[in-house]
Every structure is written in C-alpha cells, then in structure tokens.
Amino acid sequence: MINFPKTNVPALDKENESLLLASNLLEKMGNEPGLTADEFYDLLGAIDLPADQVRRITLAAVAIETMMAYDTREHEFDEPTIH
C-alpha cells in the first residue's frame, strides 16, 4: 500500500488513510466498477474495525466507486480507471 507523508492537517491525513484503505479493500474485490454495498459490507464484516473507521472507509469506498462510474461523455483517456 502507498504511504503518503503526513501533512500538518490531521483531518486530511485521516481522509487519505481512509481512501487508501478503501482502495486496498476494493482492489481485493476486483478492479471493475459496480461493486454492491452488500458485497462491500460483507468484506468489512470479516475485518475487525471500530464503527467510526467502518463509516469512514465506507464513505471513502463510495467516493472511489462514484469516480469510477462509467460516464457516456467522451473521455480524454482510453483506458478505464482502476482502484
């Protein structure tokens, strides 16, 4: 997993940590957009995490999946985005 240097903004560091963990979990489930919430919750259920961290990771995963959603407009890139 990528380790970004810490900033002087604790909220940003926490958000980056959540995004990276969510990305790692999503990659374990495949690199195709369209993962269901139930599938993601099943994976989170198998990991012992505090409730506040589950919430942050879930929101991060939603953000990532939303960015990966297919858009019918023309794109600058030919290759699909992966987690």
Biopython code that builds the backbone (N, CA, C, O; Angstrom):
import numpy as np
from Bio.PDB.StructureBuilder import StructureBuilder

atoms = [
    (1, "MET", "N", (0.840, -1.167, 0.000)),
    (1, "MET", "CA", (0.000, 0.000, 0.000)),
    (1, "MET", "C", (0.889, 1.235, 0.000)),
    (1, "MET", "O", (1.970, 1.230, 0.589)),
    (2, "ILE", "N", (0.435, 2.284, -0.656)),
    (2, "ILE", "CA", (1.179, 3.534, -0.736)),
    (2, "ILE", "C", (1.133, 4.236, 0.616)),
    (2, "ILE", "O", (0.088, 4.270, 1.266)),
    (3, "ASN", "N", (2.254, 4.789, 1.035)),
    (3, "ASN", "CA", (2.303, 5.580, 2.256)),
    (3, "ASN", "C", (2.626, 7.024, 1.893)),
    (3, "ASN", "O", (3.742, 7.343, 1.484)),
    (4, "PHE", "N", (1.630, 7.888, 2.051)),
    (4, "PHE", "CA", (1.852, 9.305, 1.799)),
    (4, "PHE", "C", (2.426, 9.946, 3.047)),
    (4, "PHE", "O", (2.090, 9.549, 4.163)),
    (5, "PRO", "N", (3.289, 10.936, 2.868)),
    (5, "PRO", "CA", (3.806, 11.638, 4.046)),
    (5, "PRO", "C", (2.666, 12.363, 4.758)),
    (5, "PRO", "O", (1.708, 12.811, 4.127)),
    (6, "LYS", "N", (2.783, 12.469, 6.059)),
    (6, "LYS", "CA", (1.776, 13.175, 6.849)),
    (6, "LYS", "C", (1.847, 14.665, 6.547)),
    (6, "LYS", "O", (2.909, 15.207, 6.240)),
    (7, "THR", "N", (0.698, 15.310, 6.640)),
    (7, "THR", "CA", (0.623, 16.753, 6.452)),
    (7, "THR", "C", (0.486, 17.409, 7.823)),
    (7, "THR", "O", (0.545, 16.729, 8.848)),
    (8, "ASN", "N", (0.309, 18.690, 7.841)),
    (8, "ASN", "CA", (0.044, 19.363, 9.104)),
    (8, "ASN", "C", (-1.460, 19.563, 9.305)),
    (8, "ASN", "O", (-1.882, 20.379, 10.124)),
    (9, "VAL", "N", (-2.267, 18.803, 8.542)),
    (9, "VAL", "CA", (-3.721, 18.876, 8.626)),
    (9, "VAL", "C", (-4.240, 17.475, 8.998)),
    (9, "VAL", "O", (-4.405, 16.623, 8.125)),
    (10, "PRO", "N", (-4.497, 17.241, 10.290)),
    (10, "PRO", "CA", (-4.912, 15.910, 10.734)),
    (10, "PRO", "C", (-6.145, 15.360, 10.009)),
    (10, "PRO", "O", (-6.205, 14.163, 9.727)),
    (11, "ALA", "N", (-7.123, 16.211, 9.705)),
    (11, "ALA", "CA", (-8.325, 15.739, 9.007)),
    (11, "ALA", "C", (-7.987, 15.217, 7.614)),
    (11, "ALA", "O", (-8.554, 14.220, 7.169)),
    (12, "LEU", "N", (-7.070, 15.882, 6.930)),
    (12, "LEU", "CA", (-6.640, 15.430, 5.607)),
    (12, "LEU", "C", (-5.894, 14.108, 5.702)),
    (12, "LEU", "O", (-6.092, 13.221, 4.871)),
    (13, "ASP", "N", (-5.043, 13.972, 6.705)),
    (13, "ASP", "CA", (-4.322, 12.714, 6.908)),
    (13, "ASP", "C", (-5.287, 11.563, 7.160)),
    (13, "ASP", "O", (-5.097, 10.465, 6.635)),
    (14, "LYS", "N", (-6.315, 11.807, 7.957)),
    (14, "LYS", "CA", (-7.305, 10.767, 8.263)),
    (14, "LYS", "C", (-8.094, 10.399, 7.012)),
    (14, "LYS", "O", (-8.376, 9.224, 6.775)),
    (15, "GLU", "N", (-8.449, 11.406, 6.207)),
    (15, "GLU", "CA", (-9.183, 11.139, 4.975)),
    (15, "GLU", "C", (-8.318, 10.346, 3.988)),
    (15, "GLU", "O", (-8.798, 9.393, 3.373)),
    (16, "ASN", "N", (-7.064, 10.729, 3.835)),
    (16, "ASN", "CA", (-6.160, 9.985, 2.944)),
    (16, "ASN", "C", (-6.004, 8.542, 3.405)),
    (16, "ASN", "O", (-5.996, 7.623, 2.586)),
    (17, "GLU", "N", (-5.880, 8.344, 4.703)),
    (17, "GLU", "CA", (-5.765, 6.996, 5.249)),
    (17, "GLU", "C", (-7.003, 6.170, 4.908)),
    (17, "GLU", "O", (-6.889, 5.006, 4.526)),
    (18, "SER", "N", (-8.175, 6.767, 5.043)),
    (18, "SER", "CA", (-9.420, 6.071, 4.720)),
    (18, "SER", "C", (-9.509, 5.742, 3.237)),
    (18, "SER", "O", (-9.912, 4.640, 2.867)),
    (19, "LEU", "N", (-9.134, 6.692, 2.388)),
    (19, "LEU", "CA", (-9.174, 6.457, 0.941)),
    (19, "LEU", "C", (-8.226, 5.333, 0.531)),
    (19, "LEU", "O", (-8.577, 4.490, -0.295)),
    (20, "LEU", "N", (-7.040, 5.323, 1.102)),
    (20, "LEU", "CA", (-6.073, 4.278, 0.752)),
    (20, "LEU", "C", (-6.526, 2.910, 1.240)),
    (20, "LEU", "O", (-6.362, 1.917, 0.532)),
    (21, "LEU", "N", (-7.090, 2.845, 2.437)),
    (21, "LEU", "CA", (-7.582, 1.561, 2.930)),
    (21, "LEU", "C", (-8.766, 1.080, 2.104)),
    (21, "LEU", "O", (-8.843, -0.096, 1.750)),
    (22, "ALA", "N", (-9.693, 1.992, 1.795)),
    (22, "ALA", "CA", (-10.838, 1.624, 0.959)),
    (22, "ALA", "C", (-10.371, 1.139, -0.409)),
    (22, "ALA", "O", (-10.889, 0.150, -0.927)),
    (23, "SER", "N", (-9.401, 1.824, -0.991)),
    (23, "SER", "CA", (-8.859, 1.428, -2.281)),
    (23, "SER", "C", (-8.262, 0.027, -2.221)),
    (23, "SER", "O", (-8.477, -0.791, -3.116)),
    (24, "ASN", "N", (-7.521, -0.234, -1.172)),
    (24, "ASN", "CA", (-6.907, -1.546, -0.993)),
    (24, "ASN", "C", (-7.982, -2.632, -0.902)),
    (24, "ASN", "O", (-7.858, -3.684, -1.528)),
    (25, "LEU", "N", (-9.021, -2.380, -0.133)),
    (25, "LEU", "CA", (-10.101, -3.358, 0.002)),
    (25, "LEU", "C", (-10.835, -3.563, -1.320)),
    (25, "LEU", "O", (-11.155, -4.694, -1.685)),
    (26, "LEU", "N", (-11.102, -2.472, -2.037)),
    (26, "LEU", "CA", (-11.790, -2.580, -3.323)),
    (26, "LEU", "C", (-10.954, -3.358, -4.333)),
    (26, "LEU", "O", (-11.495, -4.153, -5.101)),
    (27, "GLU", "N", (-9.653, -3.137, -4.338)),
    (27, "GLU", "CA", (-8.788, -3.879, -5.256)),
    (27, "GLU", "C", (-8.818, -5.369, -4.961)),
    (27, "GLU", "O", (-8.749, -6.184, -5.882)),
    (28, "LYS", "N", (-8.919, -5.736, -3.691)),
    (28, "LYS", "CA", (-9.001, -7.154, -3.331)),
    (28, "LYS", "C", (-10.265, -7.796, -3.889)),
    (28, "LYS", "O", (-10.318, -9.008, -4.101)),
    (29, "MET", "N", (-11.285, -6.968, -4.124)),
    (29, "MET", "CA", (-12.550, -7.484, -4.636)),
    (29, "MET", "C", (-12.631, -7.395, -6.156)),
    (29, "MET", "O", (-13.625, -7.819, -6.746)),
    (30, "GLY", "N", (-11.604, -6.854, -6.795)),
    (30, "GLY", "CA", (-11.582, -6.728, -8.246)),
    (30, "GLY", "C", (-11.434, -5.280, -8.646)),
    (30, "GLY", "O", (-11.617, -4.383, -7.823)),
    (31, "ASN", "N", (-11.110, -5.048, -9.880)),
    (31, "ASN", "CA", (-10.899, -3.684, -10.358)),
    (31, "ASN", "C", (-11.977, -3.218, -11.317)),
    (31, "ASN", "O", (-11.734, -2.353, -12.159)),
    (32, "GLU", "N", (-13.140, -3.773, -11.198)),
    (32, "GLU", "CA", (-14.248, -3.351, -12.035)),
    (32, "GLU", "C", (-15.219, -2.518, -11.218)),
    (32, "GLU", "O", (-15.560, -2.899, -10.099)),
    (33, "PRO", "N", (-15.676, -1.381, -11.754)),
    (33, "PRO", "CA", (-16.686, -0.616, -11.041)),
    (33, "PRO", "C", (-17.986, -1.403, -10.952)),
    (33, "PRO", "O", (-18.218, -2.317, -11.743)),
    (34, "GLY", "N", (-18.818, -1.054, -10.007)),
    (34, "GLY", "CA", (-20.116, -1.706, -9.901)),
    (34, "GLY", "C", (-20.258, -2.615, -8.695)),
    (34, "GLY", "O", (-21.224, -3.374, -8.617)),
    (35, "LEU", "N", (-19.353, -2.565, -7.779)),
    (35, "LEU", "CA", (-19.435, -3.334, -6.548)),
    (35, "LEU", "C", (-20.675, -2.908, -5.777)),
    (35, "LEU", "O", (-20.957, -1.714, -5.676)),
    (36, "THR", "N", (-21.418, -3.863, -5.234)),
    (36, "THR", "CA", (-22.606, -3.506, -4.468)),
    (36, "THR", "C", (-22.238, -3.210, -3.024)),
    (36, "THR", "O", (-21.201, -3.645, -2.524)),
    (37, "ALA", "N", (-23.111, -2.462, -2.368)),
    (37, "ALA", "CA", (-22.904, -2.147, -0.952)),
    (37, "ALA", "C", (-22.879, -3.429, -0.126)),
    (37, "ALA", "O", (-22.068, -3.560, 0.791)),
    (38, "ASP", "N", (-23.753, -4.367, -0.442)),
    (38, "ASP", "CA", (-23.785, -5.636, 0.301)),
    (38, "ASP", "C", (-22.459, -6.379, 0.188)),
    (38, "ASP", "O", (-21.964, -6.917, 1.179)),
    (39, "GLU", "N", (-21.883, -6.413, -1.008)),
    (39, "GLU", "CA", (-20.594, -7.074, -1.193)),
    (39, "GLU", "C", (-19.501, -6.400, -0.357)),
    (39, "GLU", "O", (-18.668, -7.065, 0.259)),
    (40, "PHE", "N", (-19.525, -5.074, -0.352)),
    (40, "PHE", "CA", (-18.513, -4.349, 0.415)),
    (40, "PHE", "C", (-18.721, -4.557, 1.914)),
    (40, "PHE", "O", (-17.752, -4.761, 2.645)),
    (41, "TYR", "N", (-19.969, -4.510, 2.382)),
    (41, "TYR", "CA", (-20.248, -4.732, 3.801)),
    (41, "TYR", "C", (-19.871, -6.146, 4.235)),
    (41, "TYR", "O", (-19.419, -6.350, 5.362)),
    (42, "ASP", "N", (-20.054, -7.118, 3.348)),
    (42, "ASP", "CA", (-19.623, -8.485, 3.670)),
    (42, "ASP", "C", (-18.125, -8.528, 3.917)),
    (42, "ASP", "O", (-17.665, -9.194, 4.846)),
    (43, "LEU", "N", (-17.360, -7.822, 3.093)),
    (43, "LEU", "CA", (-15.915, -7.770, 3.278)),
    (43, "LEU", "C", (-15.568, -7.055, 4.582)),
    (43, "LEU", "O", (-14.722, -7.527, 5.342)),
    (44, "LEU", "N", (-16.216, -5.922, 4.844)),
    (44, "LEU", "CA", (-15.941, -5.192, 6.085)),
    (44, "LEU", "C", (-16.319, -6.010, 7.315)),
    (44, "LEU", "O", (-15.676, -5.903, 8.360)),
    (45, "GLY", "N", (-17.364, -6.827, 7.188)),
    (45, "GLY", "CA", (-17.780, -7.661, 8.309)),
    (45, "GLY", "C", (-16.732, -8.686, 8.703)),
    (45, "GLY", "O", (-16.703, -9.142, 9.846)),
    (46, "ALA", "N", (-15.879, -9.046, 7.768)),
    (46, "ALA", "CA", (-14.836, -10.035, 8.040)),
    (46, "ALA", "C", (-13.595, -9.396, 8.663)),
    (46, "ALA", "O", (-12.667, -10.100, 9.060)),
    (47, "ILE", "N", (-13.580, -8.071, 8.747)),
    (47, "ILE", "CA", (-12.442, -7.346, 9.302)),
    (47, "ILE", "C", (-12.876, -6.702, 10.610)),
    (47, "ILE", "O", (-13.947, -6.100, 10.680)),
    (48, "ASP", "N", (-12.064, -6.823, 11.633)),
    (48, "ASP", "CA", (-12.392, -6.249, 12.937)),
    (48, "ASP", "C", (-11.962, -4.784, 12.976)),
    (48, "ASP", "O", (-10.799, -4.466, 13.225)),
    (49, "LEU", "N", (-12.938, -3.893, 12.722)),
    (49, "LEU", "CA", (-12.659, -2.462, 12.716)),
    (49, "LEU", "C", (-13.633, -1.744, 13.647)),
    (49, "LEU", "O", (-14.779, -2.169, 13.793)),
    (50, "PRO", "N", (-13.189, -0.670, 14.269)),
    (50, "PRO", "CA", (-14.108, 0.142, 15.070)),
    (50, "PRO", "C", (-15.194, 0.756, 14.184)),
    (50, "PRO", "O", (-14.966, 0.992, 12.998)),
    (51, "ALA", "N", (-16.368, 1.013, 14.754)),
    (51, "ALA", "CA", (-17.509, 1.522, 13.988)),
    (51, "ALA", "C", (-17.195, 2.825, 13.265)),
    (51, "ALA", "O", (-17.620, 3.010, 12.125)),
    (52, "ASP", "N", (-16.457, 3.734, 13.904)),
    (52, "ASP", "CA", (-16.155, 5.004, 13.243)),
    (52, "ASP", "C", (-15.253, 4.802, 12.033)),
    (52, "ASP", "O", (-15.358, 5.539, 11.052)),
    (53, "GLN", "N", (-14.373, 3.818, 12.092)),
    (53, "GLN", "CA", (-13.495, 3.550, 10.959)),
    (53, "GLN", "C", (-14.277, 2.883, 9.826)),
    (53, "GLN", "O", (-14.014, 3.150, 8.653)),
    (54, "VAL", "N", (-15.235, 2.019, 10.168)),
    (54, "VAL", "CA", (-16.081, 1.391, 9.145)),
    (54, "VAL", "C", (-16.834, 2.472, 8.381)),
    (54, "VAL", "O", (-16.933, 2.414, 7.156)),
    (55, "ARG", "N", (-17.362, 3.450, 9.095)),
    (55, "ARG", "CA", (-18.097, 4.545, 8.454)),
    (55, "ARG", "C", (-17.187, 5.324, 7.513)),
    (55, "ARG", "O", (-17.568, 5.593, 6.374)),
    (56, "ARG", "N", (-15.991, 5.692, 7.968)),
    (56, "ARG", "CA", (-15.073, 6.466, 7.137)),
    (56, "ARG", "C", (-14.639, 5.686, 5.905)),
    (56, "ARG", "O", (-14.565, 6.245, 4.811)),
    (57, "ILE", "N", (-14.349, 4.397, 6.075)),
    (57, "ILE", "CA", (-13.904, 3.568, 4.951)),
    (57, "ILE", "C", (-15.040, 3.368, 3.954)),
    (57, "ILE", "O", (-14.816, 3.364, 2.744)),
    (58, "THR", "N", (-16.254, 3.204, 4.462)),
    (58, "THR", "CA", (-17.409, 3.046, 3.572)),
    (58, "THR", "C", (-17.621, 4.307, 2.743)),
    (58, "THR", "O", (-17.848, 4.222, 1.537)),
    (59, "LEU", "N", (-17.549, 5.465, 3.372)),
    (59, "LEU", "CA", (-17.702, 6.718, 2.629)),
    (59, "LEU", "C", (-16.584, 6.885, 1.598)),
    (59, "LEU", "O", (-16.828, 7.359, 0.488)),
    (60, "ALA", "N", (-15.378, 6.502, 1.959)),
    (60, "ALA", "CA", (-14.261, 6.576, 1.016)),
    (60, "ALA", "C", (-14.493, 5.639, -0.169)),
    (60, "ALA", "O", (-14.221, 6.003, -1.313)),
    (61, "ALA", "N", (-14.991, 4.438, 0.102)),
    (61, "ALA", "CA", (-15.259, 3.481, -0.979)),
    (61, "ALA", "C", (-16.348, 3.995, -1.912)),
    (61, "ALA", "O", (-16.260, 3.823, -3.128)),
    (62, "VAL", "N", (-17.378, 4.629, -1.343)),
    (62, "VAL", "CA", (-18.436, 5.220, -2.172)),
    (62, "VAL", "C", (-17.850, 6.295, -3.070)),
    (62, "VAL", "O", (-18.188, 6.368, -4.251)),
    (63, "ALA", "N", (-16.975, 7.129, -2.521)),
    (63, "ALA", "CA", (-16.342, 8.174, -3.322)),
    (63, "ALA", "C", (-15.537, 7.571, -4.466)),
    (63, "ALA", "O", (-15.613, 8.044, -5.600)),
    (64, "ILE", "N", (-14.772, 6.535, -4.173)),
    (64, "ILE", "CA", (-13.950, 5.889, -5.200)),
    (64, "ILE", "C", (-14.830, 5.265, -6.272)),
    (64, "ILE", "O", (-14.591, 5.463, -7.464)),
    (65, "GLU", "N", (-15.844, 4.513, -5.862)),
    (65, "GLU", "CA", (-16.724, 3.857, -6.833)),
    (65, "GLU", "C", (-17.483, 4.882, -7.671)),
    (65, "GLU", "O", (-17.717, 4.666, -8.860)),
    (66, "THR", "N", (-17.867, 5.995, -7.052)),
    (66, "THR", "CA", (-18.562, 7.045, -7.797)),
    (66, "THR", "C", (-17.666, 7.620, -8.875)),
    (66, "THR", "O", (-18.114, 7.872, -9.993)),
    (67, "MET", "N", (-16.401, 7.829, -8.541)),
    (67, "MET", "CA", (-15.456, 8.364, -9.531)),
    (67, "MET", "C", (-15.203, 7.366, -10.656)),
    (67, "MET", "O", (-14.872, 7.758, -11.775)),
    (68, "MET", "N", (-15.360, 6.083, -10.362)),
    (68, "MET", "CA", (-15.096, 5.059, -11.372)),
    (68, "MET", "C", (-16.304, 4.772, -12.251)),
    (68, "MET", "O", (-16.182, 4.082, -13.263)),
    (69, "ALA", "N", (-17.469, 5.292, -11.876)),
    (69, "ALA", "CA", (-18.693, 5.009, -12.634)),
    (69, "ALA", "C", (-18.523, 5.436, -14.080)),
    (69, "ALA", "O", (-17.907, 6.462, -14.367)),
    (70, "TYR", "N", (-19.063, 4.659, -14.971)),
    (70, "TYR", "CA", (-18.940, 4.946, -16.391)),
    (70, "TYR", "C", (-19.719, 6.205, -16.748)),
    (70, "TYR", "O", (-20.855, 6.392, -16.312)),
    (71, "ASP", "N", (-19.108, 7.044, -17.528)),
    (71, "ASP", "CA", (-19.713, 8.283, -17.996)),
    (71, "ASP", "C", (-19.796, 8.181, -19.510)),
    (71, "ASP", "O", (-18.815, 7.821, -20.161)),
    (72, "THR", "N", (-20.939, 8.489, -20.068)),
    (72, "THR", "CA", (-21.117, 8.319, -21.514)),
    (72, "THR", "C", (-20.470, 9.434, -22.325)),
    (72, "THR", "O", (-20.374, 9.316, -23.547)),
    (73, "ARG", "N", (-20.026, 10.502, -21.691)),
    (73, "ARG", "CA", (-19.350, 11.569, -22.425)),
    (73, "ARG", "C", (-17.987, 11.077, -22.902)),
    (73, "ARG", "O", (-17.468, 10.083, -22.394)),
    (74, "GLU", "N", (-17.417, 11.765, -23.866)),
    (74, "GLU", "CA", (-16.086, 11.409, -24.338)),
    (74, "GLU", "C", (-15.071, 11.655, -23.239)),
    (74, "GLU", "O", (-15.172, 12.617, -22.478)),
    (75, "HIS", "N", (-14.091, 10.766, -23.170)),
    (75, "HIS", "CA", (-13.058, 10.878, -22.162)),
    (75, "HIS", "C", (-11.714, 11.160, -22.807)),
    (75, "HIS", "O", (-11.459, 10.798, -23.956)),
    (76, "GLU", "N", (-10.878, 11.806, -22.047)),
    (76, "GLU", "CA", (-9.530, 12.098, -22.509)),
    (76, "GLU", "C", (-8.680, 10.824, -22.559)),
    (76, "GLU", "O", (-7.741, 10.724, -23.348)),
    (77, "PHE", "N", (-9.025, 9.853, -21.705)),
    (77, "PHE", "CA", (-8.239, 8.628, -21.599)),
    (77, "PHE", "C", (-9.006, 7.456, -22.208)),
    (77, "PHE", "O", (-10.227, 7.362, -22.084)),
    (78, "ASP", "N", (-8.271, 6.574, -22.861)),
    (78, "ASP", "CA", (-8.899, 5.396, -23.454)),
    (78, "ASP", "C", (-9.014, 4.234, -22.475)),
    (78, "ASP", "O", (-9.893, 3.384, -22.617)),
    (79, "GLU", "N", (-8.132, 4.197, -21.488)),
    (79, "GLU", "CA", (-8.105, 3.088, -20.547)),
    (79, "GLU", "C", (-9.022, 3.365, -19.358)),
    (79, "GLU", "O", (-9.094, 4.500, -18.886)),
    (80, "PRO", "N", (-9.723, 2.341, -18.870)),
    (80, "PRO", "CA", (-10.580, 2.551, -17.702)),
    (80, "PRO", "C", (-9.736, 2.778, -16.445)),
    (80, "PRO", "O", (-8.595, 2.326, -16.355)),
    (81, "THR", "N", (-10.309, 3.472, -15.501)),
    (81, "THR", "CA", (-9.649, 3.718, -14.224)),
    (81, "THR", "C", (-9.776, 2.491, -13.349)),
    (81, "THR", "O", (-10.820, 1.839, -13.336)),
    (82, "ILE", "N", (-8.729, 2.173, -12.620)),
    (82, "ILE", "CA", (-8.805, 1.104, -11.640)),
    (82, "ILE", "C", (-8.614, 1.703, -10.265)),
    (82, "ILE", "O", (-8.174, 2.844, -10.128)),
    (83, "HIS", "N", (-8.946, 0.930, -9.252)),
    (83, "HIS", "CA", (-8.802, 1.417, -7.884)),
    (83, "HIS", "C", (-7.366, 1.714, -7.674)),
    (83, "HIS", "O", (-6.977, 2.143, -6.588)),
]
sb = StructureBuilder()
sb.init_structure("model")
sb.init_model(0)
sb.init_chain("A")
sb.init_seg("    ")
for serial, (resi, resn, name, xyz) in enumerate(atoms, 1):
    if name == "N":
        sb.init_residue(resn, " ", resi, " ")
    sb.init_atom(name, np.array(xyz, "f"), 0.0, 1.0, " ", f" {name:<3s}", serial, name[0])
structure = sb.get_structure()
